[in-house]
Amino acid sequence: MISEELLAAFDEGKTNAEESLMIIKSIAEDKNLQEEYILSKKLDAIMGYDEEDIDVIPMTAMAADSEGNLCDFQCERFILENRGIAFDYSSLPEEAKENRWLREKGTPLHSIGRLLEQRNLIVIRRYRAVTDDICRALNAKYDVIVVVDNNKLEGVDSQDISYHAVVVLNISETEVELYNPAVGEKPAIYSRQLFEKAWSEAKSYMAKVKGRDFEYNPRPIDLDDVELSSDLIDLREAIAENAHEVWADKRQEEGWSYGKFRDDEKKLNPDMLPYSMLPESEKEYDRQMAFETIKLMKKLGYDIVKRNDTPVHRELMRKINDEESARVCSCGANIFLDQKYCPQCGKKLDWKTFL
């Protein structure tokens, strides 16, 4: 299968010997490819394929000389602006001409969208598209540039064909909304039947454009039907507390410490406290994450079984049950009213200083 890009490279003499031989053989054997190649040569001759080197001239002078020859340039500029992509308007014509994407007579079909590709957009080109292809592209958030006979589009009675690039904005059963550089910046409405006739004159050529970003639609697994036993609810609290400890330990390594108000420059954070001393609103975030994780494990078919009691579990349960009475030793460890010595630093506790 010979792609549009490979055929264009062959046309410009940019293919190697093996690729050139493959293309020549394919053109000789494939009547459709022959027709497409001949068509592209004819359209390129009209839309700007010119072997003579052309000096770069300012945008204003080009527009004054021949506005119609800048139709694709204006379409690409329109798409960049609509997508909010920053660009230097004054440098675009020079860039297009230096790369021979913009010629004296206009833009060759295989060069439509090259400025967009340089700005990290994806451009897919094709001949013999149908209107449904445009509809699907628009629904998928592509921008669509098509080439039409502007005489037919504007209802001009002429035997001459005026190939012209436009951006398709919307299609209904009866109408097509276009950005047409020939009529100004405001969208123009045409009958769908008239558009399809004008489009068919260029063998229904289209280039669809999409950013490399994508729309993310989160679809978490539904866990509403999962119920947890009391043991697993205790586990939720253990996971939540440990998650907070992991977070705080990482922040401490980065130089953060407790502060009544958050200050990024001084690296102060009001959440740099033991889990038991956090406000309920902060605890709830960690609990919810732990809760959803445990429920997901159950939903996926895993059984969570507590084999026996452990010192870590007993300590956790005491923290959970007595968290309102918890205090913090000068070393940073949690301490409780029934303790005489800090379990971390061994310091004897004087509870009068905490009450």
C-alpha positions as CSV (number, residue, x, y, z in Angstrom):
1,M,0.0,0.0,0.0
2,I,1.5,3.3,-1.1
3,S,0.7,6.1,1.3
4,E,0.0,9.7,0.4
5,E,3.1,10.8,2.1
6,L,5.3,8.3,0.3
7,L,3.8,9.3,-3.1
8,A,4.4,13.0,-2.2
9,A,8.1,12.2,-1.3
10,F,8.5,10.4,-4.6
11,D,7.0,13.3,-6.5
12,E,9.6,15.6,-4.8
13,G,12.5,13.2,-5.5
14,K,13.0,12.3,-1.8
15,T,12.6,8.6,-2.0
16,N,15.5,6.1,-2.1
17,A,16.0,3.7,-5.1
18,E,14.1,0.8,-3.4
19,E,11.1,3.0,-2.6
20,S,11.1,4.6,-6.0
21,L,11.1,1.2,-7.7
22,M,8.2,0.0,-5.5
23,I,6.2,3.2,-6.3
24,I,6.8,2.9,-10.1
25,K,5.8,-0.7,-10.1
26,S,2.7,0.0,-8.0
27,I,1.6,2.9,-10.3
28,A,2.1,0.7,-13.4
29,E,-0.1,-2.1,-11.9
30,D,-2.7,-0.1,-9.9
31,K,-5.2,1.9,-12.0
32,N,-6.6,3.7,-8.9
33,L,-3.1,4.7,-7.9
34,Q,-2.4,5.9,-11.5
35,E,-5.6,8.0,-11.4
36,E,-4.6,9.4,-7.9
37,Y,-1.1,10.3,-9.0
38,I,-2.3,12.0,-12.2
39,L,-4.9,13.8,-10.2
40,S,-2.4,15.0,-7.6
41,K,-0.2,16.3,-10.4
42,K,-3.0,18.2,-12.0
43,L,-4.2,19.7,-8.8
44,D,-0.7,20.6,-7.6
45,A,-0.2,22.4,-10.9
46,I,-3.2,24.5,-10.1
47,M,-2.7,24.8,-6.4
48,G,0.9,25.8,-6.4
49,Y,3.4,23.2,-7.7
50,D,6.1,25.3,-9.2
51,E,9.7,24.3,-9.7
52,E,11.0,27.8,-9.8
53,D,12.6,29.1,-6.6
54,I,10.7,32.0,-5.2
55,D,12.0,34.7,-2.9
56,V,10.3,35.1,0.5
57,I,8.1,38.1,0.6
58,P,6.1,39.7,3.4
59,M,2.7,38.4,4.3
60,T,1.0,41.7,3.4
61,A,2.6,41.8,0.0
62,M,1.5,38.3,-0.8
63,A,-2.0,39.0,0.3
64,A,-2.1,42.1,-1.8
65,D,-0.9,40.2,-4.9
66,S,-3.2,37.2,-4.6
67,E,-5.4,36.5,-1.7
68,G,-6.7,33.2,-3.1
69,N,-3.3,31.6,-3.1
70,L,-3.1,31.8,0.7
71,C,-6.3,29.8,1.4
72,D,-4.6,26.8,3.0
73,F,-2.2,29.1,5.0
74,Q,-5.3,30.9,6.4
75,C,-7.0,27.6,7.2
76,E,-4.0,26.4,9.1
77,R,-3.7,29.8,10.9
78,F,-7.4,29.6,11.8
79,I,-6.9,26.1,13.3
80,L,-3.9,27.2,15.4
81,E,-5.8,30.1,16.8
82,N,-8.9,28.0,17.6
83,R,-6.7,25.5,19.4
84,G,-4.9,28.2,21.4
85,I,-1.5,27.3,20.1
86,A,1.0,30.1,20.2
87,F,2.7,31.1,17.0
88,D,4.5,34.0,15.4
89,Y,2.0,35.2,12.7
90,S,4.7,37.2,10.8
91,S,7.1,34.2,10.5
92,L,4.6,31.6,9.3
93,P,4.7,32.7,5.6
94,E,8.5,32.6,5.6
95,E,8.5,29.1,7.2
96,A,6.0,27.8,4.7
97,K,7.9,29.2,1.7
98,E,11.3,28.2,2.9
99,N,10.0,24.6,3.1
100,R,8.2,24.9,-0.2
101,W,4.9,24.2,1.4
102,L,3.6,27.5,0.0
103,R,4.4,28.2,-3.7
104,E,3.7,31.1,-6.0
105,K,0.4,29.6,-7.0
106,G,-0.6,28.3,-3.6
107,T,-0.1,25.1,-1.6
108,P,0.3,21.7,-3.1
109,L,-2.2,19.2,-1.8
110,H,0.4,17.0,-0.1
111,S,1.7,20.1,1.8
112,I,-1.6,21.0,3.4
113,G,-1.2,20.8,7.1
114,R,2.6,20.9,7.2
115,L,2.7,24.1,9.4
116,L,0.3,22.3,11.8
117,E,2.6,19.2,11.9
118,Q,5.5,21.4,12.9
119,R,3.4,22.5,16.0
120,N,2.9,18.9,17.2
121,L,-0.5,18.3,15.6
122,I,-1.3,15.1,13.7
123,V,-2.5,15.5,10.1
124,I,-4.0,12.6,8.1
125,R,-4.6,13.2,4.4
126,R,-6.8,11.3,1.9
127,Y,-8.5,11.4,-1.4
128,R,-12.0,10.0,-2.2
129,A,-13.4,10.7,1.2
130,V,-17.1,10.8,1.8
131,T,-19.2,13.2,3.8
132,D,-19.6,10.6,6.6
133,D,-15.8,10.7,7.0
134,I,-16.0,14.4,7.7
135,C,-18.8,13.8,10.2
136,R,-16.9,11.1,12.0
137,A,-13.8,13.3,12.2
138,L,-15.7,16.2,13.6
139,N,-17.3,14.0,16.2
140,A,-13.9,12.8,17.2
141,K,-12.8,16.4,17.7
142,Y,-10.6,16.6,14.6
143,D,-10.3,19.8,12.6
144,V,-11.0,19.2,8.9
145,I,-9.6,21.0,5.9
146,V,-11.0,20.1,2.5
147,V,-10.3,21.3,-1.0
148,V,-13.3,22.5,-3.1
149,D,-14.1,24.2,-6.4
150,N,-14.8,27.7,-5.0
151,N,-16.7,28.7,-8.1
152,K,-19.2,25.9,-7.6
153,L,-19.3,26.6,-3.9
154,E,-20.2,30.2,-4.4
155,G,-22.6,29.4,-7.3
156,V,-20.4,31.1,-9.9
157,D,-21.2,29.9,-13.5
158,S,-17.8,29.2,-14.8
159,Q,-16.1,26.4,-16.8
160,D,-12.9,27.1,-14.9
161,I,-12.1,25.2,-11.6
162,S,-11.0,27.3,-8.7
163,Y,-9.4,24.9,-6.2
164,H,-9.7,26.4,-2.7
165,A,-9.0,25.2,0.9
166,V,-11.7,25.6,3.6
167,V,-12.2,24.4,7.1
168,V,-15.4,22.4,7.8
169,L,-16.9,23.4,11.1
170,N,-20.2,21.6,11.1
171,I,-22.4,19.4,8.9
172,S,-26.2,18.9,9.2
173,E,-28.6,17.0,6.9
174,T,-29.1,20.1,4.7
175,E,-26.3,22.6,5.5
176,V,-22.5,22.8,5.9
177,E,-20.8,25.5,8.0
178,L,-17.3,26.5,6.8
179,Y,-14.5,28.8,7.6
180,N,-13.9,30.1,4.0
181,P,-10.9,32.4,3.8
182,A,-12.4,33.9,0.6
183,V,-15.4,35.4,2.4
184,G,-13.8,36.5,5.7
185,E,-13.3,35.3,9.3
186,K,-17.0,34.7,10.1
187,P,-18.4,31.1,9.4
188,A,-20.3,30.8,6.2
189,I,-23.3,28.5,5.6
190,Y,-23.7,26.5,2.3
191,S,-26.2,23.9,1.2
192,R,-24.8,20.4,1.8
193,Q,-25.7,19.5,-1.8
194,L,-23.7,22.4,-3.2
195,F,-20.8,21.7,-0.9
196,E,-20.6,18.0,-1.9
197,K,-20.6,19.0,-5.6
198,A,-17.8,21.5,-5.1
199,W,-15.8,19.0,-3.0
200,S,-16.1,16.2,-5.5
201,E,-14.3,18.4,-8.1
202,A,-11.1,17.8,-6.0
203,K,-11.8,14.1,-5.7
204,S,-13.1,14.7,-2.2
205,Y,-9.7,15.5,-0.8
206,M,-9.5,16.1,3.0
207,A,-6.9,16.5,5.7
208,K,-8.0,15.9,9.3
209,V,-6.1,17.4,12.2
210,K,-5.9,16.4,15.8
211,G,-3.7,17.3,18.7
212,R,-1.5,14.7,20.3
213,D,-3.3,15.2,23.6
214,F,-6.4,13.1,24.3
215,E,-9.5,13.5,26.4
216,Y,-9.4,11.4,29.5
217,N,-12.7,10.0,30.8
218,P,-12.2,8.2,34.1
219,R,-14.2,5.0,34.4
220,P,-13.6,3.5,37.9
221,I,-15.0,0.0,38.7
222,D,-18.3,0.2,40.4
223,L,-17.8,-0.9,44.0
224,D,-21.1,0.0,45.5
225,D,-22.1,-3.6,45.9
226,V,-19.0,-4.5,48.0
227,E,-19.5,-4.7,51.8
228,L,-16.7,-4.9,54.3
229,S,-16.6,-6.7,57.6
230,S,-15.5,-4.8,60.8
231,D,-12.0,-6.3,60.6
232,L,-11.6,-4.8,57.1
233,I,-12.9,-1.5,58.3
234,D,-10.1,-1.5,60.9
235,L,-7.7,-2.4,58.1
236,R,-9.0,0.7,56.2
237,E,-7.9,2.8,59.1
238,A,-4.4,1.1,59.2
239,I,-3.9,1.7,55.5
240,A,-5.1,5.3,55.8
241,E,-2.7,6.1,58.6
242,N,0.2,4.4,57.0
243,A,-0.4,6.3,53.7
244,H,-0.3,9.5,55.7
245,E,3.0,8.4,57.4
246,V,4.5,7.6,54.0
247,W,3.5,11.0,52.6
248,A,4.8,12.9,55.7
249,D,8.1,10.9,55.7
250,K,8.6,11.8,52.1
251,R,7.9,15.5,52.8
252,Q,10.2,15.5,55.8
253,E,13.0,14.2,53.6
254,E,12.3,17.1,51.2
255,G,12.7,19.6,54.1
256,W,9.0,20.2,54.9
257,S,7.9,20.7,58.5
258,Y,4.7,21.7,60.4
259,G,3.3,25.2,60.1
260,K,-0.1,26.6,61.0
261,F,-0.5,27.8,57.4
262,R,0.9,26.3,54.2
263,D,4.0,28.2,52.9
264,D,5.7,26.7,49.9
265,E,8.7,28.9,50.1
266,K,9.4,28.0,53.7
267,K,8.2,24.4,53.2
268,L,5.6,24.6,56.0
269,N,2.4,22.5,55.9
270,P,-0.4,22.2,58.5
271,D,-0.8,18.5,57.7
272,M,2.7,17.6,58.9
273,L,1.2,16.1,62.0
274,P,0.6,12.5,63.3
275,Y,-2.5,11.0,61.7
276,S,-4.4,11.0,65.0
277,M,-4.1,14.8,65.2
278,L,-5.2,15.5,61.6
279,P,-8.6,17.2,61.2
280,E,-11.4,14.8,60.1
281,S,-11.6,16.3,56.7
282,E,-7.9,15.4,56.0
283,K,-8.3,11.9,57.5
284,E,-11.3,11.3,55.3
285,Y,-9.3,11.6,52.1
286,D,-6.8,8.9,53.2
287,R,-9.7,6.7,54.5
288,Q,-11.6,6.9,51.2
289,M,-8.5,5.9,49.2
290,A,-7.9,3.0,51.5
291,F,-11.6,2.0,51.5
292,E,-11.7,1.9,47.7
293,T,-8.5,-0.1,47.5
294,I,-9.8,-2.8,49.9
295,K,-13.2,-2.9,48.1
296,L,-11.5,-3.3,44.8
297,M,-9.4,-6.2,46.1
298,K,-12.7,-7.9,47.2
299,K,-14.4,-7.1,43.9
300,L,-11.4,-8.7,42.0
301,G,-11.9,-11.9,43.9
302,Y,-9.2,-11.6,46.6
303,D,-9.8,-12.7,50.2
304,I,-8.2,-10.7,53.0
305,V,-7.8,-12.8,56.1
306,K,-6.3,-11.6,59.4
307,R,-4.3,-14.6,60.7
308,N,-3.5,-13.5,64.2
309,D,-3.0,-10.5,66.4
310,T,0.3,-8.6,66.2
311,P,1.9,-5.8,68.3
312,V,1.6,-3.5,65.3
313,H,-2.2,-4.2,65.1
314,R,-2.6,-3.7,68.9
315,E,-0.8,-0.4,68.7
316,L,-3.0,0.6,65.8
317,M,-6.2,-0.3,67.6
318,R,-5.1,1.7,70.6
319,K,-4.5,4.7,68.4
320,I,-7.8,4.3,66.7
321,N,-9.7,3.9,70.0
322,D,-7.8,6.6,72.0
323,E,-6.9,9.0,69.2
324,E,-8.7,11.9,71.0
325,S,-6.3,11.5,73.9
326,A,-3.2,11.2,71.7
327,R,-0.4,13.7,72.1
328,V,3.0,14.2,70.4
329,C,6.3,13.7,72.1
330,S,9.1,16.2,71.4
331,C,10.7,13.5,69.2
332,G,7.6,13.4,67.1
333,A,6.1,10.1,68.2
334,N,2.5,9.6,69.1
335,I,2.0,9.1,72.9
336,F,-1.1,8.1,74.8
337,L,-2.3,8.7,78.4
338,D,-1.6,5.1,79.5
339,Q,2.1,5.4,78.6
340,K,4.8,6.4,81.1
341,Y,7.6,6.5,78.6
342,C,7.8,7.5,74.9
343,P,7.9,4.2,72.9
344,Q,10.3,5.9,70.4
345,C,12.8,8.0,72.4
346,G,12.3,6.4,75.8
347,K,11.8,9.8,77.5
348,K,9.7,9.7,80.7
349,L,6.5,11.5,80.0
350,D,5.2,14.3,82.2
351,W,1.6,14.4,81.3
352,K,1.0,17.7,83.2
353,T,2.8,19.5,80.3
354,F,0.3,18.0,77.8
355,L,-3.0,18.7,79.7
